[in-house]
Amino acid sequence: MAEGRQGTCALHVGHHLGRVRRRPAEAHQERGTVRRPRPAHALIATVALGGCLALAGCSSASDASAHAGTKGPKLAVSGAYIPQPVMADMAAGYFTVTNTGDTDAELTSVSSDLAADITLHTTTDNRMRKVNSLTVPAGGRLTLSSGGNHLMLRELTHKPVAGDKVSMELHFAEAGPIGVTVPVEPTGYRPKD
């Protein structure tokens, strides 16, 4: 039973239910006796242990992950693109984030090797304004598009051209980051609805 020790272990069941402990057989031999468990106590201990194992078996890891997976935002990104920029140091980025979860998600930042600075913007009354975050509503979507919410990429490491692929990572307050490969489209590109 106890590997790594010489000799065997004797099971000692105390007089009170639940007080089960192991003692090396040598400890009993020092006193000149080896105690054997009483059959009734051994049976009670076995039944109690079996009950605990049965209850533990009712809750599996897959059940826990299934329940844990039902809460919070569930996000997917689609339709991402960057129009080929006209200027060498600035570009815009667009995409849609869909949230099939039961909790809103806040897009807090975007990072990429293409730009030293990427900021979130919204457009209201033809005025572009920087914002700290954008909400992806539970059961809804956040769309970044020309003339609306969008990304501004500044201090570009190089000027991307149509056909390039740009790696981006979207960061959310309530969920882990999402990596996206974003194609660079021609300057006047508009996605089909």
C-alpha positions as CSV (number, residue, x, y, z in Angstrom):
1,M,0.0,0.0,0.0
2,A,2.5,2.6,1.0
3,E,5.3,2.5,-1.6
4,G,8.7,3.5,-0.6
5,R,8.5,2.2,3.0
6,Q,9.7,-1.2,4.1
7,G,7.1,-3.4,5.6
8,T,3.4,-3.1,5.3
9,C,0.8,-0.8,6.7
10,A,-2.0,-1.9,8.9
11,L,-5.3,-0.1,8.7
12,H,-6.5,1.2,12.1
13,V,-10.1,2.2,12.4
14,G,-10.8,4.3,15.5
15,H,-13.8,3.9,17.6
16,H,-15.4,7.0,16.1
17,L,-16.7,6.8,12.6
18,G,-14.6,8.9,10.2
19,R,-11.4,8.5,12.2
20,V,-9.4,6.2,9.9
21,R,-5.6,6.3,9.9
22,R,-2.7,4.2,8.8
23,R,0.1,3.1,11.0
24,P,3.2,1.2,9.8
25,A,3.0,-2.4,10.9
26,E,6.4,-1.9,12.6
27,A,4.8,0.5,15.0
28,H,2.4,-2.2,16.3
29,Q,5.2,-4.8,16.4
30,E,7.3,-2.6,18.7
31,R,4.5,-3.1,21.3
32,G,4.4,-6.8,20.5
33,T,1.0,-6.8,18.8
34,V,-0.3,-6.2,15.3
35,R,-3.8,-4.9,15.5
36,R,-6.3,-6.1,12.9
37,P,-9.2,-3.9,12.0
38,R,-12.6,-5.0,13.3
39,P,-14.7,-6.3,10.5
40,A,-17.7,-4.0,11.3
41,H,-15.4,-0.9,11.4
42,A,-13.7,-1.9,8.1
43,L,-17.1,-2.4,6.5
44,I,-18.3,1.1,7.7
45,A,-15.1,2.7,6.4
46,T,-15.4,0.9,3.1
47,V,-19.0,2.0,2.6
48,A,-18.2,5.6,3.6
49,L,-15.3,5.7,1.2
50,G,-17.5,4.2,-1.6
51,G,-20.1,6.8,-1.0
52,C,-17.6,9.7,-1.2
53,L,-16.2,8.3,-4.5
54,A,-19.7,7.9,-5.9
55,L,-20.5,11.5,-5.0
56,A,-17.2,12.7,-6.5
57,G,-18.1,10.8,-9.7
58,C,-21.3,12.8,-10.1
59,S,-19.3,16.0,-10.8
60,S,-17.0,15.5,-13.8
61,A,-14.5,18.0,-15.3
62,S,-16.5,18.1,-18.5
63,D,-19.6,19.1,-16.6
64,A,-17.7,21.9,-14.9
65,S,-16.3,23.2,-18.1
66,A,-19.7,23.0,-19.8
67,H,-21.3,25.1,-17.1
68,A,-18.4,27.5,-17.0
69,G,-18.6,27.8,-20.8
70,T,-22.2,29.0,-20.8
71,K,-21.5,32.3,-19.1
72,G,-19.8,35.5,-20.4
73,P,-19.2,36.8,-23.9
74,K,-18.6,34.4,-26.9
75,L,-16.9,36.4,-29.6
76,A,-16.1,35.9,-33.2
77,V,-14.5,38.3,-35.7
78,S,-15.5,38.5,-39.4
79,G,-15.2,40.7,-42.4
80,A,-11.9,42.3,-41.3
81,Y,-9.9,44.4,-43.8
82,I,-7.6,47.3,-44.2
83,P,-8.0,49.5,-47.2
84,Q,-4.6,50.2,-48.9
85,P,-3.6,53.5,-47.3
86,V,-3.0,56.6,-49.4
87,M,-0.5,58.0,-46.8
88,A,2.6,56.1,-45.8
89,D,2.2,56.6,-42.0
90,M,-1.6,56.1,-41.4
91,A,-4.3,53.5,-42.2
92,A,-7.8,52.5,-41.1
93,G,-9.1,49.1,-40.1
94,Y,-12.6,47.6,-40.2
95,F,-14.2,44.4,-39.0
96,T,-17.3,43.0,-37.2
97,V,-17.3,41.3,-33.8
98,T,-20.3,39.1,-33.1
99,N,-21.1,38.2,-29.5
100,T,-23.3,35.1,-29.0
101,G,-22.8,35.1,-25.2
102,D,-25.0,36.4,-22.4
103,T,-22.7,39.3,-21.3
104,D,-21.5,42.5,-23.1
105,A,-17.8,42.7,-24.1
106,E,-15.7,45.8,-24.2
107,L,-13.1,46.0,-27.0
108,T,-10.4,48.0,-25.2
109,S,-7.4,47.9,-27.7
110,V,-5.9,46.4,-30.8
111,S,-2.3,45.6,-31.4
112,S,-0.3,44.8,-34.5
113,D,3.3,44.8,-35.7
114,L,2.1,47.1,-38.6
115,A,1.6,50.2,-36.4
116,A,3.1,51.7,-33.3
117,D,-0.2,53.2,-32.3
118,I,-3.7,51.8,-32.9
119,T,-6.7,53.7,-31.5
120,L,-10.4,53.1,-31.5
121,H,-12.6,55.8,-33.0
122,T,-16.2,56.6,-33.5
123,T,-17.8,59.0,-36.0
124,T,-20.8,61.2,-34.9
125,D,-22.2,64.0,-37.0
126,N,-19.2,63.6,-39.5
127,R,-16.7,64.1,-36.6
128,M,-14.2,61.4,-35.8
129,R,-13.5,61.0,-32.1
130,K,-11.1,58.7,-30.2
131,V,-12.7,56.4,-27.6
132,N,-11.3,54.2,-24.9
133,S,-13.5,51.2,-25.7
134,L,-16.3,50.0,-27.9
135,T,-19.1,47.7,-26.6
136,V,-20.0,44.4,-28.2
137,P,-23.5,43.8,-26.9
138,A,-24.6,40.4,-25.6
139,G,-26.4,38.6,-28.4
140,G,-25.4,41.4,-30.8
141,R,-22.5,42.7,-32.9
142,L,-20.1,45.6,-33.1
143,T,-19.4,46.8,-36.7
144,L,-16.4,48.9,-37.5
145,S,-16.9,50.4,-41.0
146,S,-16.1,53.5,-43.0
147,G,-18.0,56.5,-41.7
148,G,-18.7,54.8,-38.3
149,N,-16.7,53.0,-35.6
150,H,-13.2,52.2,-36.9
151,L,-9.5,51.7,-36.1
152,M,-6.8,54.3,-36.8
153,L,-3.4,52.8,-37.3
154,R,-0.6,55.4,-37.0
155,E,3.2,55.3,-37.2
156,L,3.1,52.4,-39.7
157,T,6.3,50.3,-39.9
158,H,5.7,50.0,-43.7
159,K,3.0,51.0,-46.1
160,P,0.9,47.9,-46.8
161,V,-0.3,47.2,-50.3
162,A,-3.4,45.3,-51.6
163,G,-2.8,41.6,-51.2
164,D,-0.8,41.9,-48.0
165,K,-2.0,40.1,-44.8
166,V,-1.7,41.9,-41.5
167,S,-1.8,40.1,-38.1
168,M,-3.8,41.9,-35.4
169,E,-4.8,41.1,-31.9
170,L,-8.0,42.4,-30.4
171,H,-8.1,42.8,-26.6
172,F,-11.3,42.7,-24.6
173,A,-12.0,43.5,-20.9
174,E,-14.1,40.4,-20.3
175,A,-12.5,37.9,-22.6
176,G,-9.1,36.8,-23.8
177,P,-7.4,38.3,-26.9
178,I,-8.5,37.3,-30.4
179,G,-5.9,37.0,-33.1
180,V,-7.0,38.0,-36.6
181,T,-5.3,37.9,-40.0
182,V,-6.5,41.0,-41.9
183,P,-6.2,41.3,-45.7
184,V,-5.2,44.6,-47.2
185,E,-7.8,45.5,-49.9
186,P,-7.5,48.1,-52.7
187,T,-8.0,51.8,-51.6
188,G,-11.6,52.1,-52.7
189,Y,-12.8,48.7,-51.5
190,R,-16.2,48.4,-50.0
191,P,-17.4,45.0,-48.7
192,K,-20.5,43.4,-50.2
193,D,-23.4,43.4,-47.7
